[in-house]
Amino acid sequence: MNEGPDIAQFASLIGDPVRANMLAALTSGQALTATELAAVGGITLQTASTHLSKLEAGGLLAQRKQGRHRYFALADEAAARLIETMMGFAASRGHLRYRPGPKDPALRKARICYDHLAGDFGVRMLDSFVCHGEIESDGENLMVTDKGRRQLQKFGIDLSALKSSRRPLCKSCLDWSERRSHLAGTLGKALLSHMFEKGWARRSADSRAVLFSPEGERKFLLQFPLPDAA
């Protein structure tokens, strides 16, 4: 069949191991330089530039300039969702790369997925919303209920401001480590930003991990309880 979307083009772009590693690194939501991405791929800067040009031409990356430096980031949320979904699908089929080390437990516990919370804590947060009737789940479709609006307002989240965005308010995102869904969309982003602002957690300086303080973790677990953890 010659008509329709050309998925083979994207498959070839993402299927290269070096480019796949670069794209996975950018799901942190941070923009990285070509030098940093070359280190991620274990290649020279010249080779990295060739790969980055292909990814940019394919619509997966966007380039940002700041002074004399050039930074690369995922083109948009759709690109980030594509990469994270593929990571989740690979994990669900048992295609995992094991890299033992002290950072792994932290990444499984809580990490950034583009701009929202993923890992065990991300899944727990969505489960808590659904369990308490604050978000209704119909398959992949999520909707905040009236009860949820009241609870979010108490927490300090203004839904009316979030709804003005072109992005979905709340969206299900497959978590590659938990193999279940966590909360994405403008609400997922706002919740993670709010936790940072409240001082509950901070970003790790050298990984995608979200590091909760002991007090921040205590407050998180109280804010997002589960029946079996009561």
ROSE-4610 file (N, C-alpha, C; in Angstrom, 1 decimal, always signed):
// ROSE-4610
residu = [M/M/M/N/N/N/E/E/E/G/G/G/P/P/P/D/D/D/I/I/I/A/A/A/Q/Q/Q/F/F/F/A/A/A/S/S/S/L/L/L/I/I/I/G/G/G/D/D/D/P/P/P/V/V/V/R/R/R/A/A/A/N/N/N/M/M/M/L/L/L/A/A/A/A/A/A/L/L/L/T/T/T/S/S/S/G/G/G/Q/Q/Q/A/A/A/L/L/L/T/T/T/A/A/A/T/T/T/E/E/E/L/L/L/A/A/A/A/A/A/V/V/V/G/G/G/G/G/G/I/I/I/T/T/T/L/L/L/Q/Q/Q/T/T/T/A/A/A/S/S/S/T/T/T/H/H/H/L/L/L/S/S/S/K/K/K/L/L/L/E/E/E/A/A/A/G/G/G/G/G/G/L/L/L/L/L/L/A/A/A/Q/Q/Q/R/R/R/K/K/K/Q/Q/Q/G/G/G/R/R/R/H/H/H/R/R/R/Y/Y/Y/F/F/F/A/A/A/L/L/L/A/A/A/D/D/D/E/E/E/A/A/A/A/A/A/A/A/A/R/R/R/L/L/L/I/I/I/E/E/E/T/T/T/M/M/M/M/M/M/G/G/G/F/F/F/A/A/A/A/A/A/S/S/S/R/R/R/G/G/G/H/H/H/L/L/L/R/R/R/Y/Y/Y/R/R/R/P/P/P/G/G/G/P/P/P/K/K/K/D/D/D/P/P/P/A/A/A/L/L/L/R/R/R/K/K/K/A/A/A/R/R/R/I/I/I/C/C/C/Y/Y/Y/D/D/D/H/H/H/L/L/L/A/A/A/G/G/G/D/D/D/F/F/F/G/G/G/V/V/V/R/R/R/M/M/M/L/L/L/D/D/D/S/S/S/F/F/F/V/V/V/C/C/C/H/H/H/G/G/G/E/E/E/I/I/I/E/E/E/S/S/S/D/D/D/G/G/G/E/E/E/N/N/N/L/L/L/M/M/M/V/V/V/T/T/T/D/D/D/K/K/K/G/G/G/R/R/R/R/R/R/Q/Q/Q/L/L/L/Q/Q/Q/K/K/K/F/F/F/G/G/G/I/I/I/D/D/D/L/L/L/S/S/S/A/A/A/L/L/L/K/K/K/S/S/S/S/S/S/R/R/R/R/R/R/P/P/P/L/L/L/C/C/C/K/K/K/S/S/S/C/C/C/L/L/L/D/D/D/W/W/W/S/S/S/E/E/E/R/R/R/R/R/R/S/S/S/H/H/H/L/L/L/A/A/A/G/G/G/T/T/T/L/L/L/G/G/G/K/K/K/A/A/A/L/L/L/L/L/L/S/S/S/H/H/H/M/M/M/F/F/F/E/E/E/K/K/K/G/G/G/W/W/W/A/A/A/R/R/R/R/R/R/S/S/S/A/A/A/D/D/D/S/S/S/R/R/R/A/A/A/V/V/V/L/L/L/F/F/F/S/S/S/P/P/P/E/E/E/G/G/G/E/E/E/R/R/R/K/K/K/F/F/F/L/L/L/L/L/L/Q/Q/Q/F/F/F/P/P/P/L/L/L/P/P/P/D/D/D/A/A/A/A/A/A]
num = [1/1/1/2/2/2/3/3/3/4/4/4/5/5/5/6/6/6/7/7/7/8/8/8/9/9/9/10/10/10/11/11/11/12/12/12/13/13/13/14/14/14/15/15/15/16/16/16/17/17/17/18/18/18/19/19/19/20/20/20/21/21/21/22/22/22/23/23/23/24/24/24/25/25/25/26/26/26/27/27/27/28/28/28/29/29/29/30/30/30/31/31/31/32/32/32/33/33/33/34/34/34/35/35/35/36/36/36/37/37/37/38/38/38/39/39/39/40/40/40/41/41/41/42/42/42/43/43/43/44/44/44/45/45/45/46/46/46/47/47/47/48/48/48/49/49/49/50/50/50/51/51/51/52/52/52/53/53/53/54/54/54/55/55/55/56/56/56/57/57/57/58/58/58/59/59/59/60/60/60/61/61/61/62/62/62/63/63/63/64/64/64/65/65/65/66/66/66/67/67/67/68/68/68/69/69/69/70/70/70/71/71/71/72/72/72/73/73/73/74/74/74/75/75/75/76/76/76/77/77/77/78/78/78/79/79/79/80/80/80/81/81/81/82/82/82/83/83/83/84/84/84/85/85/85/86/86/86/87/87/87/88/88/88/89/89/89/90/90/90/91/91/91/92/92/92/93/93/93/94/94/94/95/95/95/96/96/96/97/97/97/98/98/98/99/99/99/100/100/100/101/101/101/102/102/102/103/103/103/104/104/104/105/105/105/106/106/106/107/107/107/108/108/108/109/109/109/110/110/110/111/111/111/112/112/112/113/113/113/114/114/114/115/115/115/116/116/116/117/117/117/118/118/118/119/119/119/120/120/120/121/121/121/122/122/122/123/123/123/124/124/124/125/125/125/126/126/126/127/127/127/128/128/128/129/129/129/130/130/130/131/131/131/132/132/132/133/133/133/134/134/134/135/135/135/136/136/136/137/137/137/138/138/138/139/139/139/140/140/140/141/141/141/142/142/142/143/143/143/144/144/144/145/145/145/146/146/146/147/147/147/148/148/148/149/149/149/150/150/150/151/151/151/152/152/152/153/153/153/154/154/154/155/155/155/156/156/156/157/157/157/158/158/158/159/159/159/160/160/160/161/161/161/162/162/162/163/163/163/164/164/164/165/165/165/166/166/166/167/167/167/168/168/168/169/169/169/170/170/170/171/171/171/172/172/172/173/173/173/174/174/174/175/175/175/176/176/176/177/177/177/178/178/178/179/179/179/180/180/180/181/181/181/182/182/182/183/183/183/184/184/184/185/185/185/186/186/186/187/187/187/188/188/188/189/189/189/190/190/190/191/191/191/192/192/192/193/193/193/194/194/194/195/195/195/196/196/196/197/197/197/198/198/198/199/199/199/200/200/200/201/201/201/202/202/202/203/203/203/204/204/204/205/205/205/206/206/206/207/207/207/208/208/208/209/209/209/210/210/210/211/211/211/212/212/212/213/213/213/214/214/214/215/215/215/216/216/216/217/217/217/218/218/218/219/219/219/220/220/220/221/221/221/222/222/222/223/223/223/224/224/224/225/225/225/226/226/226/227/227/227/228/228/228/229/229/229/230/230/230]
x = [+0.9/+0.0/+0.9/+0.7/+1.5/+0.9/-0.4/-1.0/-1.0/-1.1/-1.2/+0.1/+0.2/+1.4/+2.5/+3.7/+4.9/+5.6/+5.1/+5.6/+7.0/+7.4/+8.7/+9.8/+9.5/+10.5/+10.8/+9.8/+10.0/+10.6/+10.2/+10.8/+12.3/+12.7/+14.2/+14.9/+14.3/+14.9/+15.1/+14.0/+14.1/+14.8/+14.8/+15.3/+16.8/+17.6/+19.0/+19.3/+20.2/+20.4/+21.0/+21.8/+22.4/+21.3/+20.5/+19.4/+18.4/+18.1/+17.2/+17.7/+18.9/+19.5/+19.4/+19.6/+19.5/+18.1/+17.1/+15.7/+15.3/+15.7/+15.4/+15.9/+17.1/+17.7/+16.9/+16.3/+15.6/+14.2/+13.7/+12.4/+12.5/+13.6/+13.7/+13.1/+12.8/+12.3/+13.3/+14.6/+15.6/+16.2/+16.7/+17.4/+18.9/+19.5/+20.9/+21.7/+23.0/+23.8/+24.2/+24.7/+25.2/+26.3/+27.2/+28.2/+27.7/+26.7/+26.1/+25.4/+24.7/+24.1/+25.1/+26.2/+27.3/+27.7/+27.8/+28.3/+27.2/+26.0/+24.9/+25.0/+25.2/+25.3/+26.7/+27.7/+29.0/+29.6/+29.4/+30.0/+30.7/+31.3/+32.0/+31.0/+31.4/+30.5/+30.1/+31.0/+30.7/+29.6/+29.7/+28.7/+27.4/+27.5/+26.2/+25.5/+26.2/+25.6/+24.8/+25.4/+24.7/+23.4/+23.4/+22.2/+21.2/+21.6/+20.7/+20.1/+20.8/+20.2/+19.1/+19.3/+18.3/+17.0/+17.2/+16.1/+15.3/+16.0/+15.4/+14.6/+15.2/+14.5/+13.3/+13.3/+12.2/+11.1/+11.3/+10.2/+10.2/+11.3/+11.3/+12.0/+12.9/+13.7/+13.5/+13.7/+13.7/+15.0/+15.5/+16.8/+16.6/+17.2/+17.2/+18.6/+18.6/+19.9/+19.9/+21.0/+21.2/+22.6/+22.8/+24.1/+24.8/+26.0/+26.8/+26.5/+25.6/+25.3/+24.0/+24.0/+22.8/+22.4/+21.1/+20.5/+19.4/+19.3/+18.3/+17.3/+16.0/+15.0/+14.0/+13.1/+12.1/+11.2/+10.7/+9.9/+8.7/+8.0/+6.8/+6.3/+5.2/+4.6/+4.3/+3.9/+3.5/+4.8/+5.9/+7.2/+7.6/+7.4/+7.8/+6.9/+5.6/+4.6/+4.9/+5.3/+5.7/+6.9/+7.9/+9.1/+8.8/+8.1/+7.7/+6.8/+5.9/+5.0/+5.8/+6.7/+7.5/+8.4/+8.9/+9.6/+8.7/+7.5/+6.5/+6.2/+6.0/+5.6/+6.8/+8.0/+9.2/+9.3/+9.1/+9.1/+8.1/+6.9/+5.8/+6.0/+6.9/+7.2/+8.5/+9.1/+10.3/+11.6/+11.5/+12.7/+13.3/+14.1/+14.7/+16.2/+16.8/+18.3/+18.5/+19.3/+19.6/+20.9/+20.8/+22.0/+22.1/+22.7/+22.7/+23.4/+23.0/+23.7/+22.8/+23.3/+22.5/+21.4/+21.5/+20.5/+19.2/+19.3/+18.1/+16.9/+17.1/+15.9/+15.3/+16.1/+15.5/+14.7/+15.2/+14.4/+13.1/+13.1/+11.9/+10.9/+11.4/+10.5/+9.8/+10.6/+10.0/+11.0/+10.5/+11.3/+10.5/+11.1/+10.4/+10.2/+9.0/+8.6/+8.2/+9.2/+9.0/+8.8/+7.5/+7.3/+6.3/+6.1/+5.2/+5.9/+5.2/+5.8/+5.5/+6.6/+6.5/+7.1/+7.1/+7.6/+6.5/+7.0/+6.0/+5.1/+5.8/+5.0/+4.0/+4.4/+3.5/+2.3/+2.5/+1.4/+0.5/+1.1/+0.4/-0.6/+0.0/-0.8/-2.1/-1.9/-3.1/-4.1/-3.5/-4.4/-5.2/-4.5/-5.2/-6.4/-6.1/-7.1/-8.3/-8.1/-9.1/-9.9/-9.1/-9.7/-10.7/-10.3/-11.2/-12.2/-12.4/-13.4/-13.1/-11.8/-11.4/-11.1/-10.7/-10.5/-11.3/-12.1/-12.7/-11.9/-11.8/-10.9/-11.8/-11.8/-12.5/-11.4/-10.7/-9.6/-8.5/-8.1/-7.0/-7.5/-8.9/-9.5/-9.6/-9.2/-9.3/-10.1/-10.9/-11.6/-11.7/-11.4/-11.5/-12.9/-13.3/-14.7/-14.8/-16.1/-16.3/-15.6/-15.6/-14.8/-13.3/-12.8/-11.4/-11.1/-12.0/-11.7/-11.6/-12.5/-12.4/-11.1/-10.7/-9.5/-8.3/-8.3/-7.1/-7.0/-8.2/-8.2/-7.6/-7.9/-7.4/-5.9/-5.4/-4.0/-3.2/-4.0/-3.3/-3.2/-4.0/-4.0/-5.2/-5.0/-6.1/-6.4/-7.5/-7.9/-8.3/-8.9/-9.4/-8.2/-7.1/-5.9/-5.3/-5.4/-4.8/-5.7/-7.0/-7.9/-7.7/-7.0/-6.8/-5.8/-5.0/-3.9/-4.5/-3.8/-4.2/-4.0/-3.1/-2.8/-4.0/-4.1/-5.2/-4.9/-6.0/-5.9/-5.3/-5.8/-5.2/-5.2/-4.1/-3.9/-3.2/-3.6/-2.9/-1.6/-0.6/+0.7/+1.3/+1.7/+2.1/+3.5/+3.7/+4.9/+5.8/+7.0/+7.8/+8.3/+8.5/+9.0/+7.9/+6.8/+5.6/+4.7/+4.8/+4.0/+2.5/+2.2/+0.8/+0.8/-0.3/-0.4/-0.1/+0.5/+0.6/+0.0/-0.1/-0.9/+0.0/-0.4/+0.3/-0.7/-0.4/-1.2/-0.8/-1.6/-1.3/-1.4/-2.4/-2.5/-1.3/-0.8/+0.3/+1.5/+1.7/+2.8/+2.6/+1.4/+1.1/+1.4/+1.0/+1.2/+2.6/+3.4/+4.9/+5.5/+5.2/+5.7/+5.4/+4.1/+3.7/+4.4/+4.8/+5.5/+6.9/+7.5/+8.8/+8.8/+7.7/+7.5/+7.3/+6.6/+6.4/+7.6/+8.6/+9.8/+9.7/+8.8/+8.6/+9.7/+10.1/+11.1/+11.9/+13.0/+13.8/+14.3/+14.7/+15.3/+16.7/+17.0/+18.4/+19.3/+20.5/+21.4/+21.9/+21.9/+22.5/+21.7/+20.4/+19.5/+18.1/+17.2/+15.7/+15.0/+15.8/+15.1/+14.6/+13.4/+12.9/+13.1/+13.8/+14.3/+13.4/+12.6/+11.7/+12.5/+12.3/+12.8/+12.0/+12.5/+11.7/+10.3/+10.3/+9.1/+8.2/+8.8/+8.1/+7.4/+8.1/+7.6/+6.4/+6.5/+5.5/+4.2/+4.4/+3.2/+2.6/+3.5/+3.0/+2.1/+2.6/+1.8/+0.5/+0.5/-0.8/-1.7/-1.1/-2.0/-2.6/-1.9/-2.3/-2.4/-3.3/-3.4/-4.1/-3.8/-4.4/-5.0/-6.1/-6.8/-5.9/-5.1/-4.3/-3.1/-2.9/-1.8/-2.2/-3.5/-4.1/-3.7]
y = [-1.2/+0.0/+1.2/+2.2/+3.4/+4.6/+4.5/+5.7/+5.6/+6.7/+6.7/+7.1/+7.2/+7.6/+6.7/+7.2/+6.4/+6.1/+5.1/+4.7/+4.1/+3.6/+3.0/+4.1/+5.3/+6.4/+6.6/+6.6/+6.8/+5.6/+4.4/+3.2/+3.1/+3.6/+3.6/+4.6/+5.8/+6.8/+6.4/+5.8/+5.4/+4.1/+3.3/+1.9/+1.8/+2.9/+2.9/+3.0/+2.1/+2.1/+3.4/+4.1/+5.4/+6.4/+6.5/+7.5/+7.2/+5.9/+5.5/+6.0/+5.8/+6.3/+7.8/+8.5/+10.0/+10.4/+9.8/+10.1/+9.8/+8.6/+8.2/+9.2/+9.7/+10.7/+12.0/+12.4/+13.6/+13.5/+12.3/+12.2/+12.8/+13.2/+13.9/+15.3/+15.8/+17.1/+18.2/+17.9/+18.8/+18.9/+20.1/+20.2/+19.9/+19.2/+18.8/+19.2/+19.5/+19.9/+18.6/+18.9/+17.8/+17.0/+17.7/+17.1/+16.1/+16.6/+15.7/+14.5/+14.7/+13.6/+12.6/+13.2/+12.3/+11.3/+11.9/+11.1/+10.0/+10.3/+9.4/+8.2/+8.6/+7.6/+6.9/+7.4/+6.8/+6.9/+8.1/+8.4/+9.7/+10.0/+11.3/+12.4/+13.6/+14.8/+14.9/+14.6/+14.7/+13.7/+12.4/+11.4/+11.8/+12.4/+12.8/+13.8/+14.8/+15.8/+15.3/+14.2/+13.6/+12.9/+12.2/+11.6/+12.7/+13.7/+14.8/+15.5/+15.7/+16.3/+15.4/+14.1/+13.2/+13.2/+13.3/+13.3/+14.6/+15.7/+17.0/+17.0/+16.5/+16.5/+15.6/+14.6/+13.7/+14.2/+15.4/+16.0/+15.5/+14.8/+14.2/+15.2/+16.0/+16.9/+18.4/+19.3/+20.7/+21.3/+22.2/+22.8/+24.2/+24.4/+25.7/+26.4/+27.7/+28.4/+29.3/+29.3/+30.2/+30.7/+31.9/+32.4/+31.7/+31.2/+30.4/+28.9/+28.5/+27.1/+26.7/+25.5/+24.9/+23.7/+23.7/+22.6/+21.9/+20.6/+19.8/+19.2/+19.2/+18.7/+18.0/+17.2/+16.5/+17.6/+17.4/+18.4/+18.9/+18.0/+18.4/+17.2/+17.3/+16.3/+15.0/+15.2/+14.0/+13.2/+13.8/+13.1/+12.4/+13.1/+12.5/+11.3/+11.4/+10.3/+9.1/+9.4/+8.3/+7.5/+8.2/+7.5/+6.7/+7.4/+6.8/+5.6/+5.7/+4.6/+3.4/+3.6/+2.6/+1.9/+2.7/+2.2/+1.3/+1.7/+0.9/-0.4/-0.3/-1.5/-2.5/-2.0/-2.8/-3.5/-2.8/-3.4/-4.4/-4.2/-5.1/-6.4/-6.4/-7.6/-8.2/-7.7/-8.3/-7.8/-6.8/-6.3/-5.2/-5.6/-4.7/-4.7/-3.6/-3.5/-3.3/-4.1/-4.1/-3.3/-2.3/-1.5/-1.4/-2.3/-2.3/-1.0/-0.5/+0.6/+1.3/+2.2/+2.9/+3.8/+4.2/+5.1/+4.4/+3.1/+2.4/+2.4/+2.1/+2.1/+3.5/+4.6/+5.9/+6.2/+5.7/+5.9/+5.1/+3.9/+3.2/+3.8/+4.4/+5.0/+6.2/+7.2/+8.4/+9.1/+9.4/+10.0/+10.9/+11.8/+12.7/+12.0/+12.0/+11.6/+12.8/+13.4/+14.6/+15.8/+15.9/+17.0/+16.6/+15.3/+14.8/+13.7/+13.3/+12.3/+10.9/+10.1/+8.6/+7.8/+6.5/+5.5/+5.1/+4.5/+4.0/+5.1/+6.3/+7.4/+7.9/+8.0/+8.5/+7.6/+6.3/+5.3/+5.4/+5.5/+5.6/+6.8/+8.0/+9.2/+9.0/+8.5/+8.2/+7.2/+6.1/+5.1/+5.8/+6.7/+7.3/+8.2/+9.0/+9.8/+9.0/+7.9/+7.0/+6.3/+5.8/+5.1/+5.9/+7.2/+8.1/+8.9/+8.5/+9.1/+10.5/+10.9/+12.2/+12.3/+11.2/+11.1/+9.8/+9.9/+8.8/+8.2/+6.9/+6.3/+5.4/+5.7/+4.8/+4.4/+3.3/+2.8/+3.8/+4.4/+5.4/+6.8/+7.0/+8.3/+8.6/+9.8/+10.2/+11.6/+11.7/+12.9/+13.3/+14.5/+15.0/+15.2/+14.6/+14.8/+16.0/+16.3/+17.5/+17.4/+16.2/+15.9/+16.2/+15.7/+15.9/+17.4/+18.2/+19.6/+20.3/+19.9/+20.4/+20.1/+18.8/+18.3/+19.0/+19.2/+19.8/+21.3/+21.9/+23.3/+23.5/+22.5/+22.6/+22.4/+21.6/+21.3/+22.4/+23.4/+24.5/+24.5/+23.6/+23.5/+24.2/+25.2/+25.9/+25.3/+24.5/+23.8/+24.7/+25.9/+26.8/+27.3/+27.5/+28.0/+26.9/+25.6/+24.5/+24.2/+24.5/+24.1/+25.1/+26.2/+27.1/+26.6/+25.6/+25.1/+24.2/+24.1/+23.2/+21.8/+21.5/+20.1/+19.6/+18.2/+17.6/+17.9/+18.0/+18.3/+17.1/+16.0/+14.8/+13.6/+12.9/+11.9/+10.7/+9.5/+8.3/+8.1/+7.7/+7.5/+6.2/+5.3/+4.0/+4.1/+3.6/+3.6/+2.4/+2.6/+1.5/+0.7/+1.2/+0.4/-0.3/+0.4/-0.2/-1.0/-0.7/-1.3/-1.1/+0.0/+0.5/+2.0/+2.7/+4.1/+5.1/+6.2/+7.3/+8.5/+9.6/+10.8/+11.8/+12.1/+13.0/+14.2/+15.0/+16.1/+17.4/+18.4/+19.7/+19.5/+18.6/+18.4/+17.6/+16.6/+15.9/+16.8/+17.7/+18.7/+19.6/+20.2/+21.1/+20.5/+19.2/+18.6/+18.4/+18.0/+17.8/+19.1/+20.2/+21.5/+22.0/+21.7/+22.2/+21.5/+20.2/+19.5/+20.0/+20.4/+21.1/+22.4/+23.2/+24.5/+24.4/+23.3/+23.1/+22.5/+22.2/+21.6/+20.2/+19.5/+18.0/+17.2/+17.7/+16.9/+17.8/+17.3/+18.0/+17.1/+17.6/+16.8/+16.4/+15.2/+14.7/+15.5/+15.8/+16.6/+15.8/+14.5/+13.6/+12.5/+12.5/+11.5/+12.0/+11.2/+11.6/+11.4/+10.9/+10.7/+11.9/+11.8/+12.8/+12.4/+13.2/+12.8/+13.5/+12.7/+13.3/+13.4/+14.4/+14.5/+13.6/+13.2/+12.4/+13.0/+14.4/+15.1/+15.2/+15.4/+15.5/+14.2/+13.0/+11.7/+11.5/+11.8/+11.7/+12.4/+13.6/+14.4/+13.9/+13.4/+12.8/+11.6/+10.7/+9.5/+9.9/+10.9/+11.4/+12.0/+12.8/+13.4/+12.5/+11.4/+10.4/+9.0/+8.8/+7.5/+6.4/+5.2/+4.0/+3.2/+2.5/+1.7/+0.7/+0.0/-1.1/-0.5/+0.8/+1.4/+2.3/+2.2/+3.1/+2.5]
z = [+0.0/+0.0/+0.0/-0.9/-1.1/-0.4/+0.1/+0.7/+2.2/+2.9/+4.3/+4.9/+6.3/+7.0/+6.8/+6.7/+6.5/+7.8/+8.5/+9.8/+9.6/+8.5/+8.3/+8.5/+8.1/+8.3/+9.8/+10.6/+12.0/+12.7/+12.1/+12.7/+12.4/+11.3/+11.0/+11.8/+12.1/+12.8/+14.3/+14.9/+16.3/+16.5/+15.4/+15.5/+15.7/+15.3/+15.5/+17.0/+17.5/+19.0/+19.5/+18.7/+19.2/+19.3/+18.2/+18.2/+19.3/+19.5/+20.5/+21.9/+22.2/+23.5/+23.6/+22.6/+22.6/+22.9/+22.2/+22.4/+23.8/+24.3/+25.7/+26.7/+26.5/+27.4/+27.4/+26.3/+26.2/+26.8/+27.1/+27.8/+29.2/+29.6/+30.9/+30.8/+29.6/+29.4/+29.4/+29.6/+29.6/+28.1/+27.8/+26.5/+26.7/+25.8/+26.0/+24.8/+25.0/+23.9/+23.0/+21.9/+21.0/+21.7/+22.5/+23.2/+24.2/+25.0/+26.0/+25.4/+24.2/+23.6/+22.9/+22.5/+22.0/+23.1/+24.3/+25.4/+25.8/+25.6/+25.9/+24.9/+23.6/+22.6/+22.5/+23.2/+23.1/+21.8/+21.2/+19.8/+19.8/+18.7/+18.5/+18.3/+18.5/+18.3/+16.8/+15.9/+14.5/+14.1/+14.6/+14.3/+15.0/+16.2/+16.9/+16.1/+15.5/+14.7/+13.5/+12.9/+11.8/+12.3/+13.4/+14.0/+14.3/+15.0/+15.4/+14.2/+13.2/+12.0/+11.4/+11.4/+10.9/+11.8/+13.1/+14.0/+13.9/+13.7/+13.6/+12.3/+11.2/+9.9/+10.0/+10.8/+10.9/+11.8/+12.4/+13.3/+14.7/+15.1/+16.5/+17.4/+16.9/+17.8/+17.3/+18.3/+18.0/+18.5/+17.8/+18.2/+18.8/+19.9/+20.6/+20.7/+20.4/+20.5/+21.7/+22.4/+23.5/+23.5/+23.1/+22.9/+21.8/+22.1/+21.2/+21.2/+22.2/+22.4/+21.7/+21.2/+20.6/+21.5/+21.8/+22.6/+21.8/+22.1/+21.4/+22.5/+22.1/+22.9/+22.1/+22.7/+21.9/+21.3/+20.1/+19.4/+20.2/+20.8/+21.5/+22.4/+23.0/+23.9/+23.1/+21.9/+21.0/+20.8/+20.6/+20.4/+21.7/+22.8/+24.1/+24.4/+24.1/+24.3/+23.5/+22.2/+21.3/+21.9/+22.4/+22.9/+24.2/+25.1/+26.3/+26.1/+25.2/+24.9/+24.3/+23.5/+22.9/+24.0/+25.0/+26.1/+26.9/+27.1/+27.9/+27.2/+25.9/+25.1/+25.1/+25.0/+25.0/+26.4/+27.4/+28.8/+29.0/+28.4/+28.6/+27.9/+26.9/+26.1/+26.6/+27.7/+28.2/+27.6/+26.8/+26.1/+27.0/+28.0/+28.9/+28.9/+29.2/+29.3/+30.8/+31.4/+32.8/+33.1/+33.8/+34.1/+35.6/+36.3/+37.8/+38.3/+39.4/+39.9/+40.9/+41.7/+42.8/+42.3/+41.0/+40.5/+40.1/+39.8/+39.3/+40.2/+41.5/+42.4/+42.5/+42.4/+42.4/+41.2/+40.0/+38.8/+38.8/+39.4/+39.4/+40.4/+41.4/+42.5/+41.9/+41.4/+40.9/+39.9/+38.8/+37.7/+36.9/+36.1/+35.2/+33.8/+33.4/+32.0/+31.2/+30.6/+29.8/+30.7/+31.3/+32.2/+33.3/+33.5/+34.6/+35.4/+36.4/+37.3/+36.9/+36.8/+36.4/+37.5/+37.3/+38.3/+39.2/+40.3/+41.3/+41.9/+42.1/+42.7/+41.7/+40.4/+39.4/+39.2/+39.2/+39.1/+40.4/+41.5/+42.8/+42.7/+42.3/+42.2/+41.4/+40.2/+39.4/+40.0/+40.5/+41.2/+42.3/+43.1/+44.2/+43.7/+42.6/+42.1/+41.6/+41.0/+40.4/+41.6/+42.5/+43.7/+44.5/+44.6/+45.4/+44.6/+43.3/+42.5/+42.1/+42.1/+41.7/+40.2/+39.6/+38.2/+37.7/+36.7/+36.1/+35.0/+34.9/+33.9/+33.0/+31.7/+30.8/+29.7/+30.1/+29.2/+29.3/+28.2/+28.2/+28.4/+28.5/+28.6/+30.1/+30.5/+31.9/+32.0/+33.0/+33.2/+34.7/+35.0/+36.4/+36.8/+37.9/+38.4/+39.3/+39.7/+40.5/+41.8/+42.4/+43.6/+43.4/+42.2/+41.9/+41.8/+41.2/+41.1/+42.5/+43.4/+44.7/+45.4/+45.3/+45.9/+45.3/+44.0/+43.4/+43.8/+43.9/+44.3/+45.7/+46.6/+48.0/+47.9/+47.0/+46.8/+46.2/+45.6/+45.0/+43.5/+42.8/+41.4/+40.8/+39.9/+39.3/+37.9/+37.9/+36.7/+35.5/+35.9/+34.8/+34.0/+34.6/+33.9/+33.0/+33.5/+32.7/+31.5/+31.6/+30.5/+29.3/+29.5/+28.4/+27.4/+27.8/+27.0/+25.9/+24.8/+23.7/+24.0/+25.0/+25.4/+26.2/+26.2/+27.0/+28.5/+29.3/+30.7/+31.4/+31.2/+31.8/+30.8/+30.8/+29.8/+30.4/+30.0/+30.5/+29.8/+30.5/+29.9/+30.4/+29.5/+30.0/+30.6/+31.8/+32.6/+32.3/+31.8/+31.3/+32.5/+33.6/+34.8/+35.5/+35.7/+36.4/+35.5/+34.2/+33.2/+33.4/+34.0/+34.2/+33.9/+34.0/+33.6/+34.7/+34.3/+35.2/+34.5/+35.2/+34.8/+34.0/+32.8/+31.9/+31.7/+30.6/+30.3/+31.1/+31.0/+31.7/+33.2/+33.6/+35.0/+35.6/+34.9/+35.4/+35.5/+34.5/+34.6/+35.8/+36.0/+37.1/+38.4/+38.6/+39.9/+40.2/+39.2/+39.5/+39.8/+39.0/+39.3/+40.6/+41.1/+42.4/+43.5/+43.3/+44.3/+44.4/+43.3/+43.3/+44.1/+43.8/+44.4/+45.9/+46.3/+47.7/+48.5/+47.7/+48.3/+48.7/+48.2/+48.5/+47.8/+46.7/+45.9/+45.0/+44.4/+43.5/+42.4/+41.3/+40.2/+40.6/+40.2/+40.3/+39.3/+39.7/+38.8/+37.6/+37.8/+36.7/+36.2/+36.4/+35.9/+35.9/+35.4/+35.4/+36.7/+37.7/+39.0/+39.7/+40.3/+41.2/+42.6/+43.4/+44.7/+45.7/+46.5/+47.5/+48.8/+49.6/+50.9/+51.8/+53.0/+53.9/+54.2/+54.5/+54.8/+53.5/+52.4/+51.1/+50.8/+51.0/+50.8/+51.7/+53.0/+53.9/+53.5/+53.0/+52.6/+51.3/+50.4/+49.1/+49.4/+50.3/+50.6/+51.3/+52.1/+52.8/+51.8/+50.8/+49.8/+48.8/+48.5/+47.5/+48.2/+49.1/+49.8/+48.9/+49.3/+48.6/+49.8/+49.5/+50.6/+51.2/+50.5/+51.0/+51.8/+51.6/+52.3/+53.5/+53.8/+54.9/+56.2]
